[in-house]
Amino acid sequence: MSLIHETPPTRSRARQRVQPTGVERTFGADEVIVTKTDLRGHITYANDVFLRVSGYGECEMIGQPHSMIRHPHMPRAVFKLLWDSVQSGKEIFAYVMNLASDGSHYWVLAHVTPSFDERGGIVGYHSNRRVPTRKALETVIPLYAQLRSVEGGHARAVDAAEAGQAALEAHLETLGQTYDEFVWSLNPEDGR
Ligand SMILES: Cc1cc2nc3c(=O)[nH]c(=O)nc-3n(C[C@H](O)[C@H](O)[C@H](O)COP(=O)(O)O)c2cc1C
C-alpha cells in the first residue's frame, strides 16, 4: 500500500513576509476601519473597510495576530505605548502606518480601547481607525523616522522599544505635551 503524501496547504499571505513597495493607499474620510482582538492581540473581528484596505480576506485575518499588518517602518515605541495603555485599562489615540497585502501602506488615526466584562475585567480590545489629515502626517512621518533610527541601534526588540520610548518622551517633553495631546494638536477640527 502506498502512502499518499498530500502537499501541505500553501501558507496564507498573512503568514508570508510582505515587502513594502512604498506605494500609499488611503480610504474615505467617511469610512471607519474596525477590528477587535482577544487579549493577545489576535484578530476576532474585522469590518469590510479593513478587509478592503488591507487587501486580505476575512478567513486570512480572523485568528491572526494584529502584527500581520505591521509595517517595518513603524517605531516599536508606538506599539509599546499602545499596549501599555490598553493593558492598564486606558484608551489611546495613535497614528499608525499599516502594510497591505500587496506591499502598499496606509496611514490611520487609531482609537484603541479595552473591552470590559461586567466585573471590570478586560476581555479584549477594539480599534476604530479614521484617515488622518495630510497636515498631521507631515509632523508624524519625520518623528517616526527619528524614532526608528534610534531604535535601529539596538539588536533586541525590547531594547529598541525602550530606546524609542525614551526618545518619544524626550520629544514630547520639549513640546510640553502628552502623546494624547500631541495627537490632538495635529488633528484640529478644521485641519483636513
Ligand atoms: C486592538 C488592537 C489593534 C491593533 N492594531 C494594529 C494595527 O492596525 N497595526 C499594527 O501594526 N499593530 C496593531 N496592533 C498592535 C499589534 O498587536 C502589535 O503589537 C504590533 O503590530 C507590533 O508587532 P510586534 O510586537 O510583533 O513588533 C493592535 C493591537 C491591538 C490590541
The ligand as an SDF file (V2000), in Angstrom:
LIG
                    3D

 31 33  0  0  0  0  0  0  0  0999 V2000
   -6.9960   46.3590   19.1980 C   0  0  0  0  0  0  0  0  0  0  0  0
   -5.5990   46.3860   18.6320 C   0  0  0  0  0  0  0  0  0  0  0  0
   -5.3830   46.9010   17.3730 C   0  0  0  0  0  0  0  0  0  0  0  0
   -4.1000   46.9090   16.8080 C   0  0  0  0  0  0  0  0  0  0  0  0
   -3.9580   47.4070   15.5660 N   0  0  0  0  0  0  0  0  0  0  0  0
   -2.7420   47.3540   14.9700 C   0  0  0  0  0  0  0  0  0  0  0  0
   -2.5830   47.7960   13.6420 C   0  0  0  0  0  0  0  0  0  0  0  0
   -3.5050   48.2940   12.9900 O   0  0  0  0  0  0  0  0  0  0  0  0
   -1.3430   47.6790   13.1030 N   0  0  0  0  0  0  0  0  0  0  0  0
   -0.2860   47.1650   13.7800 C   0  0  0  0  0  0  0  0  0  0  0  0
    0.8110   47.0640   13.2100 O   0  0  0  0  0  0  0  0  0  0  0  0
   -0.4110   46.7600   15.0540 N   0  0  0  0  0  0  0  0  0  0  0  0
   -1.6170   46.8450   15.6550 C   0  0  0  0  0  0  0  0  0  0  0  0
   -1.7420   46.4290   16.9440 N   0  0  0  0  0  0  0  0  0  0  0  0
   -0.5150   46.0790   17.6920 C   0  0  0  0  0  0  0  0  0  0  0  0
   -0.0290   44.6730   17.3990 C   0  0  0  0  0  0  0  0  0  0  0  0
   -0.6800   43.7920   18.2970 O   0  0  0  0  0  0  0  0  0  0  0  0
    1.4990   44.5630   17.6100 C   0  0  0  0  0  0  0  0  0  0  0  0
    1.8310   44.9650   18.9190 O   0  0  0  0  0  0  0  0  0  0  0  0
    2.2980   45.4450   16.6220 C   0  0  0  0  0  0  0  0  0  0  0  0
    1.9160   45.1830   15.3030 O   0  0  0  0  0  0  0  0  0  0  0  0
    3.8030   45.2480   16.7750 C   0  0  0  0  0  0  0  0  0  0  0  0
    4.1220   43.9390   16.4610 O   0  0  0  0  0  0  0  0  0  0  0  0
    5.4250   43.2320   17.0370 P   0  0  0  0  0  0  0  0  0  0  0  0
    5.3120   43.3310   18.5140 O   0  0  0  0  0  0  0  0  0  0  0  0
    5.3560   41.8420   16.5480 O   0  0  0  0  0  0  0  0  0  0  0  0
    6.5760   44.0180   16.5260 O   0  0  0  0  0  0  0  0  0  0  0  0
   -3.0020   46.4060   17.5420 C   0  0  0  0  0  0  0  0  0  0  0  0
   -3.2160   45.8860   18.8190 C   0  0  0  0  0  0  0  0  0  0  0  0
   -4.4970   45.8920   19.3630 C   0  0  0  0  0  0  0  0  0  0  0  0
   -4.7050   45.3520   20.7450 C   0  0  0  0  0  0  0  0  0  0  0  0
  1  2  1  0
  2  3  1  0
  2 30  2  0
  3  4  2  0
  4  5  1  0
  4 28  1  0
  5  6  2  0
  6  7  1  0
  6 13  1  0
  7  8  2  0
  7  9  1  0
  9 10  1  0
 10 11  2  0
 10 12  1  0
 12 13  2  0
 13 14  1  0
 14 15  1  0
 14 28  1  0
 15 16  1  0
 16 17  1  0
 16 18  1  0
 18 19  1  0
 18 20  1  0
 20 21  1  0
 20 22  1  0
 22 23  1  0
 23 24  1  0
 24 25  2  0
 24 26  1  0
 24 27  1  0
 28 29  2  0
 29 30  1  0
 30 31  1  0
M  END
$$$$
